[in-house]
Amino acid sequence: MAPSGSRSVKRSCQRVLYWIPVLFISIIVAWSYYAYVIQLCIESMNNTGEKVVCLLTYHVLFMMFVWAYWQTIFTKPMTPVKEFQLTLADKEMLEREDRSESQQEILRRISKDLPIYTRTMSGAVRYCDRCQIVKPDRCHHCSVCDKCILKMDHHCPWVNNCVGFSNYKFFMLFLAYSLLYCLFIAATDLRFFIKFWTSGLPDTQAKFHIMFLFFAASMFSVSLSSLFGYHCWLVCRNRSTLEAFRAPAFHDGADKNGFSLGFNENFRQVFGNDKKLWLLPVFSSLGDGCSYPTSLVKRDAEQPPIPAGHNSPTQSTGDAPQFPAKPLRESQSRLLPTGHSWTRNEQVEDQDTRGTSNPAMIIENET
């Protein structure tokens, strides 16, 4: 009982410590509100019109920033649905097998009807021993959360949460509004900051708040601009942070652009089709988080030609994306351009053959 109790106390202490970065950000934001609203706008600005405009703009940015930050922190990361979980019989069968080849045969049988296209670097079915699930595409196990997260991007200590499919849009808006928040403060505080160094401000308590407010806003603007720019680049190429460092592996090998469908489709996968919701921290991302269209699957030469008047499911014009032939769920069908159609039997034989041709497949462990 003692070791178990010790582990429980340790986990409790860790959960408390994980909130320290969030508490630090909250304190900084609370102080910035006091310094900007009270010390800068009310105490230092003499022009009433300027004061009203600054206060109104500031509070709009402040509310959007806090709303996005709250959503990023308290939106629970999504985990794989039950279709990807092993049944009790499958678990027992997998545990009885000692050879990796036999285990892979079991996993291939379980995953053959699932919309999965990625593999491990060695070609094995992606399986999590800890969660005992066949991992969907772009799903990874988080050691901090101790569970598999759909489309995991990274675990962010500043929000004490995993950033993934369920809250990646919120995280992007959090970066955007926090950057605008800092830039607005720095821009409107600059004139008073210059007066501080030229002895143009009265010697009051406000002058020190104005000075430190400008320094803090400027430093955060630099760091946030680089981070926000990096994630904009990831969105444009439909990659996660993990995929940027390690390209996802498909049947034919690793490809860093395997999920890229073009700028427009990549953007809509995160922000959705409803333009009215793009700037609001409201969930509007496309898909179910478990299955994704890819740009890698080519048409099987042995398939019969498509009748005239029908669009090929994989033939593209210009830079239009190509999609996998395996049928996906209704929730994912919203990701597809209207000009593309799907066929059920295309490439099934070819994919099954490639999925079973490597006897050296091993189980991927992420514990």
N, C-alpha and C positions, 0 to 999 in steps of 0.2 A: 504493500500500500504506500510506503514511503516514496519509492521512485515515482509512482503515478502521481502522488500529491505534489511532489517537487516539480514534475513536468507541468502540472496544471498551474502552479504558481508562476513558473517561468513564462508560460504562454500569456498569462494575465498581465505580467509586467511588460512583456513585449507589446501587447495590444495597447497599453497605456503609452509606452514610448513612441509607438508609431504615430500618435496624434500630436507629438511635439512640433513637427514642421507645419502642420495645419494651424496649430495654436499660434505659432510664430507669424505666419502670414496674416491671421486674423488680427493680431495685435498691431501689426504694421498698417493694415487697412483701417482699423479703428483710429489709430493716431493720425493717419493721413486725412481722414474725414474731419477730425477736430482741427488740424492745422490748416486745411484748405478752407473749410466753411467758416470757422470762427476767426482764426487769426489772419488769414489772407483776405477773404471776401468781405467779411463783416467789419473787421478792425482796420484793415489797411487800404481797401478800395474806397475812394471818395465819390466816384461817378456812380450814380444809382443805376443807370442803364447798363453799364458794364457789369455791375454787381449782379443784377437780375439775370443777364444772359449767361454769365459764368456759373451762377448757382443752378440754373435750369439745365444747362448742358452737363454740368458735373453730375447732377443727381440722376440724369438719364443714363449716363455711362456707368455710374456707381451701381445703379439697380441692375443693369444688364450684366455687369461684371459679377456681382454677388449671386445673381440668379444662375448664371452659367457655372460658377464655382460650386455652388450648392448642388446642382444637378450632377456635376462631375464626381463630387465626393460621395453622394448618397444614392446614386443609381447603382444597383447591384449588378455585377458582371454576370453575363449570361453563360450558362454551362450547357454542354451537349444534351440534347433531348434523349428520351429513353430508347429510341431506335438505335442509338450508338452504344448503349450499355449492353454488357454481356448478360445472358440469362444465367441462372444458377447452374444449369446443366453444362453450359459452355464454359463457365469458370472452372467447374470441376474437371471437365475434359482437358482444359488447357493446363491445369495444375498437374494432371497425371502424366502429361507428355514431358519427356526430358530433352528430346531432340528439337532444336530450333526449326528444322525443316517441317516437322510434324505440327509444331505450334503455328507456323506460318500457314500451313494448309487449313487449319481450323480458322484462323483469322481471315484468310481469303474467302472461305465459305461464308463467314458471318458478314463480311463487308461487300460481297459481290453485288448486292442490291442497293447499296448505299451510294449517294452521290459523292464519291471520294475519288480524287485524281492525284493527290500528292502522296509521296512515299518518303521513307527515310533516304539518306544519301546512299545507302547500300541497296535500296530497292525494296525494303521490307514494308509491310503494312504498319502504319503508325499506330502504336498501341501504348496506352499509359498503364503501367503496372499498378500505380498507386490508386488511380481512380477506377481502374478495371473497365476501360472503355476503348473502343476504336475511335481514334481522334478524327473529327471532321477536318476538312481542309482549313488551314490557317489557324487551327486551334492549338494551344500550347498549355503546358502545365505551369502554374505559378507557384513557386516554392514558398512565397510569403502567404498567399491566400490558401495554399494547399489544395488547389482544385484546378481543373482544366477550364480555360477561359476561351470563349469563342472569339476568333479574330483578335487574339491578344496582341496589343502593340507594345506595352511595357507596364511595369508596376511603378507608379509614380508616388514617391514619398510625400510630395507636396499636397497631394489630395488623399493620401492614405487609401488608395484604391487602385485596382487594376484598370487600365485604360484598354478597352476592347470594343467589340461590336456594339454593345448596349449604350456606351457613353463616349464613343470617340468623337461624335459630333459636338457633344457638350464640351469636351476637352478642347477642341479646335476653337469654339466660340469663347471659352474661358481665356485662351491665349490671345485671341483677337481683341476682346473687350478689355482685358488687363493691359494690353499694349496701348490701346487707345486711351485708356484711363491715365496711364503714366505719361504718354505724350501730351495729352491735354493739360495735365497739371504742370509739366515742365514748360510748356509753351506759355501758359498764362502766368506762371510764376517767374519767368525769366526777367521781365522788366523790374520786378521788385528785388530779384536777386542781384541785378546790376546796381540798383540803388543801395543795396546793403554794402557793397564794396566801395561805392563812391560817397558813402556817408549821407545818402539821400533819405534814409529811413530814420524815423525817430528811435531813440534808444529805449525800446520797450521789449517785452517778452516776445512779441510777434516776430521780431527780426530773426531770432534764432530758429523759430519754427519754419519761417520762410526759407532760410538758408538750407536747413537739413531736408526740407521737403523737396527742394530742387535737386539736391544731391541724390536723394533716394529715388525720385522719379526718373532721373537721368540714368542712373545705374541699372534700374530695373528695365528701362526701355531698351537698353543695349542688349541685355541678356534675353529679354522676351522677343525682340525682333529677330534674333538669330534662331531661337527655338521655333517661333511661329513660321519663319521662312522655311525651315527644314521640314516641318510637318505639312506645309503647303506643297512642297516638292513631293512628299510622300503621297499626298492625296492625288496630285496630278498624275502620278504613275501607279496608283492603286497598290501601294506597298505599305506594310507595317514597318515599325522600327526593327523588329526581329527579322523580317524578310529583307530589309535593306542590308543588314549585316550578314545574313545567310540566306541565299536565294532558295525558294521552295523547289523541291525535287519532284519531277513528274515521271511518267513511265519512260520518257526518252531522255531523262537527265534533268539537271537543275536549270532553271530559267528565271531570272530576276523579273522579267516582264510577263510571266505566265498569266497573271490576273489582270494585266492592263488591257482595257477595252477602248482606249482613246480618252482624251481629256474630258469630254462631255459626260460619257458614261461613268468614268472614274469619279468625277465630282458628284454625280447624282447618287452613286452607291452610298456615299456618306451623308449627303444633305437631302436626298430625296427629290421627288418630282414637283412638289408643291413649292413654288417660289416664295409664297407668303410665309413659309416656315423656315426658310434658310437662315435667317438672322435671329431666330428665336430658339432658346434652349428647350425645344420640344422634340421628342424623338420622331424622326421622319426618314431614317435610313432605309434603304431598300433591302429586301431579302429577309431570310430567317436566321442568318448567322451560321448556319450549318452547311450550306452549299453555295457555290459561287460559279458563275460562268468563267471560262478561260479562253485564251486566244491561241491555244496550242494545237487543238485537235484538228487534224486534216481529214478530208473526205476519203473514204475507202474506194480505191479504184475498181473494186469488184462489185460495188453497189450499182444497181440499175440507174440509168440516167433519170433525172427529174423531168416530168412532163413539162411541155411548154406552158408558160403562164404561171409557173410556180417558182418561188424563190428558193435557191439552194440554202440549206441550213448552215453551210460553212463557206460557200463562195461569197467573197466580199468584193466590193467596189471601192477602189481607192484605199483609204485607211480604215474602213469599217471593220469592226472586230469580228472574230470568228469564235463560235461557242462550242462547248462540248456536246456530244451526241446523246449522252445519257440523260433521260428525262429527269427533270427536277420538280420540286414542289410548286404549288400554285403561288406561294408567297415569293418564290424566286422568279417567277415568270415576269414579274414587273420589271426586272432588270434588263430584259431583252428589248432591243429596238423592234419596232413594229414590222420592219422589213425582213425579219428573220423568222423562219419557221423551224419546227423541231420534228425530228423523226425518231421513233422509238428504237428501231432495230439497227440503226446505222452504227457500225464499228463495234458492236457488242462482241462479235466473234474475235475481232482483232484485239480488243482490249483484254478479253479473258485470256487469250493466248499469251500476250505479253505479261499479264499479271502472274502467270504460273510458270514462266520459263526460267526463273532464276532460283536454283535450289539452294543458294547460299544466303537466302534472306534471313534476317534476324529480327527480333523484336526490339523496338526502340524503347529504351528505358529513360524516363525523365522523373527522377525522384530526388 
